[in-house]
Amino acid sequence: MLNPQEQLGKVMGMLSHNDGALTREDLNNYIWVRFQRSLAHKVKPNWWEVCVNPADAEALGGAHKVAEACWQMVRQEWVEEGRAAEGETPDVVFCRVDTSISRGRAKVQAEELDIRTLVRKQLTAQAAGKPVCAGAPKKAPVVAQFAISCPWNGARIPVTGDLSFGRSPANDVVLQDQPYVSHSHGQLVRDGAAPSGWSYLDLGSRNGSSVNGAPVSEKTPLAEGDRIGLGGSCYVVFERI
């Protein structure tokens, strides 16, 4: 009988030689490998990103179906681990369709996030219509009173915590197609002194920020309807839900 490390090596070897279409069994194996690695590092992930080739996603019923199937797989791993009764089940699985992923392969990333960050990422993804499958959160989510409206794609992102803007994929609001926006351009931050409870802070961007057309370089309190300019090439609107 193989020990856990040997079993892990065997499964990884099988996946590395898969040249056909991605199957649900393959997905299950990818999830299992990431799950075992997380446990080995004493991490209990609640945010999962599964990247697959567009053709594989379509063959499996679409990206939303992939997210749903992977959520069920991760939950089953927690059940078998004996922790589901404690509420330590995955909260969110997000499926990313990526042409750089070869057919028959998948890339799985997993993180353990605090509840505020988890809910913010979930709501941001859902507001943009991205394929997400979510379980019940362990705590009641923060109720948003304001949202960021993005005119270029119609997305409306509830504000439940600090929101970062920039071209880097690490930001909460990613503006990859805006050449005048910096990688880390600005951030929406909590501010008890502001009437709305929120302010905007430019993060030393190359082309600057503005609020209602006026350039800003320091933390600036926001009010309902304020228009935040980013690099002079685009803007978002701070509005009440």
C-alpha positions in Angstrom: 0.0 0.0 0.0 1.4 3.4 -1.0 2.0 6.0 1.7 0.5 9.5 1.2 3.7 10.9 -0.4 3.9 8.0 -2.8 0.3 8.3 -3.7 0.7 12.0 -4.3 3.6 11.3 -6.7 1.7 8.7 -8.5 -1.3 11.0 -9.1 0.9 13.9 -10.2 2.7 11.5 -12.6 -0.6 10.5 -14.2 -1.7 14.1 -14.6 1.6 15.1 -16.2 1.1 12.5 -19.0 -2.5 13.4 -19.8 -2.6 14.4 -23.5 -6.4 14.0 -24.0 -9.4 16.0 -23.0 -9.8 17.0 -19.3 -12.3 14.8 -17.5 -14.1 15.2 -14.2 -11.8 12.5 -12.8 -8.8 14.6 -13.8 -10.3 17.6 -12.1 -10.9 15.5 -9.0 -7.2 14.5 -9.0 -6.0 18.1 -9.4 -8.2 19.1 -6.5 -6.9 16.2 -4.4 -3.3 17.1 -5.1 -3.8 20.8 -4.1 -5.8 19.7 -1.1 -3.1 17.4 0.2 -0.4 20.1 -0.3 -2.5 22.6 1.6 -2.9 20.3 4.5 0.8 19.5 4.5 1.4 23.2 5.0 -1.3 23.5 7.6 -3.4 25.7 5.4 -7.2 25.4 5.3 -8.1 27.1 2.0 -11.5 28.7 1.4 -10.8 30.4 -1.9 -10.0 28.1 -4.9 -9.1 29.1 -8.4 -9.3 26.5 -11.1 -7.8 27.4 -14.5 -8.7 25.3 -17.5 -8.5 25.4 -21.3 -11.6 27.0 -23.0 -12.2 23.8 -25.0 -12.1 21.7 -21.9 -14.4 24.0 -20.1 -16.9 23.9 -23.0 -16.7 20.0 -23.1 -17.5 19.9 -19.3 -20.6 22.1 -19.7 -19.1 25.5 -19.3 -17.0 27.4 -16.8 -19.8 27.7 -14.2 -20.3 23.9 -14.3 -16.6 23.4 -13.8 -16.7 25.7 -10.7 -19.7 23.9 -9.4 -18.2 20.4 -9.9 -14.9 21.5 -8.3 -16.8 23.0 -5.3 -18.4 19.6 -4.7 -15.1 17.9 -5.0 -13.4 20.1 -2.5 -16.3 19.8 -0.1 -16.1 16.0 -0.3 -12.4 16.2 0.6 -13.4 18.2 3.8 -16.0 15.6 4.6 -13.5 12.8 4.2 -11.1 14.7 6.3 -13.7 14.8 9.0 -13.9 18.6 9.3 -17.1 19.4 7.4 -19.2 19.2 10.6 -17.0 22.0 12.1 -17.9 24.3 9.2 -14.4 24.0 7.7 -15.7 23.6 4.2 -14.7 25.5 1.1 -16.6 28.8 0.7 -15.8 29.8 -2.9 -14.5 28.1 -6.1 -13.7 30.3 -9.1 -13.1 28.9 -12.6 -10.8 30.8 -14.9 -10.8 30.0 -18.6 -7.2 30.4 -19.9 -5.9 29.7 -23.4 -2.4 29.3 -22.0 -3.5 26.1 -20.2 -3.0 23.0 -22.4 -5.9 20.8 -23.2 -6.2 18.0 -20.7 -4.5 20.0 -18.0 -5.6 22.3 -15.2 -4.0 24.7 -12.7 -5.4 24.8 -9.2 -4.5 27.5 -6.7 -5.9 27.7 -3.1 -5.7 30.3 -0.4 -7.0 30.7 3.2 -8.5 34.2 3.3 -10.1 36.1 6.2 -13.9 36.4 5.9 -14.0 40.0 4.7 -11.5 39.4 1.9 -13.3 36.2 1.0 -16.7 37.9 0.7 -15.2 40.8 -1.2 -13.6 38.6 -3.8 -16.8 36.5 -4.1 -19.0 39.5 -4.6 -16.5 41.2 -7.0 -16.4 38.0 -9.2 -20.2 37.6 -9.1 -20.8 41.2 -10.0 -18.6 40.8 -13.1 -20.5 37.7 -14.1 -17.6 35.4 -13.5 -18.0 31.6 -12.9 -18.1 31.2 -9.1 -19.6 28.5 -6.9 -20.0 29.5 -3.2 -20.9 27.7 -0.1 -22.4 29.3 3.0 -19.9 31.6 4.7 -18.9 30.7 8.3 -20.0 34.2 9.4 -22.6 36.7 8.2 -21.1 38.7 5.3 -20.6 42.4 5.5 -23.7 44.2 4.1 -22.5 46.8 1.6 -24.1 50.3 1.5 -22.0 51.6 -1.4 -20.7 50.2 -4.7 -18.1 51.0 -7.3 -19.7 51.4 -10.8 -17.4 50.7 -13.8 -18.9 52.4 -16.9 -16.6 50.5 -19.4 -18.0 47.1 -18.6 -21.2 47.8 -16.6 -19.9 46.0 -13.5 -21.1 47.1 -10.1 -18.9 46.0 -7.3 -20.3 46.2 -3.7 -17.9 47.9 -1.3 -17.5 45.6 1.7 -13.8 46.4 2.4 -10.8 48.2 1.0 -10.7 48.0 -2.8 -7.5 48.4 -4.9 -7.4 49.7 -8.5 -4.7 49.0 -11.0 -3.4 47.1 -14.0 -1.9 44.3 -11.9 -4.1 41.1 -11.6 -3.5 41.4 -7.8 -5.9 44.3 -7.6 -9.5 44.0 -6.6 -10.5 46.1 -9.7 -8.2 45.2 -12.6 -7.8 47.6 -15.5 -5.4 45.7 -17.7 -6.5 47.5 -20.9 -5.9 51.1 -19.5 -2.3 52.1 -20.5 -2.4 55.3 -18.3 -3.3 53.4 -15.2 -0.4 52.2 -13.0 0.0 48.6 -11.8 -1.0 49.7 -8.3 -2.9 53.0 -8.9 -5.2 53.7 -6.0 -7.3 52.3 -3.2 -10.7 52.8 -1.6 -10.1 52.8 2.1 -12.3 53.0 5.3 -12.3 56.4 6.8 -14.4 57.2 9.9 -13.9 60.9 9.4 -15.5 60.8 5.9 -19.4 61.3 5.7 -19.7 58.1 3.7 -17.2 56.2 5.8 -14.9 55.8 2.8 -12.0 57.8 1.2 -9.9 57.4 -1.9 -6.1 57.2 -1.7 -3.7 57.5 -4.7 -0.9 55.1 -4.3 1.8 57.2 -6.0 0.5 56.5 -9.5 2.5 57.8 -12.5 -0.4 59.7 -14.1 -2.3 60.6 -11.0 -5.9 60.4 -9.7 -8.8 62.8 -9.5 -12.1 63.1 -7.6 -14.8 65.0 -9.6 -12.1 66.3 -11.9 -9.9 67.8 -9.2 -6.4 66.1 -8.9 -5.8 64.4 -5.5 -2.6 63.1 -4.0 -3.7 62.6 -0.4 -6.5 60.6 1.2 -9.8 62.2 -0.1 -13.2 61.7 1.6 -15.9 60.4 -0.8 -19.6 61.2 -1.0 -22.3 59.5 -3.0 -22.0 60.1 -6.7 -18.3 61.0 -6.6 -16.4 60.2 -9.8 -12.9 58.9 -9.3 -10.6 59.4 -12.3 -7.7 57.0 -12.7 -4.8 58.1 -14.8 -6.9 60.4 -16.9 -8.0 57.5 -19.2 -11.0 56.1 -17.2 -13.1 56.6 -14.1 -15.3 54.8 -11.7 -18.3 56.1 -9.7 -18.8 55.7 -6.0 -22.6 55.2 -5.5 -25.1 54.1 -2.9 -26.7 50.7 -3.4 
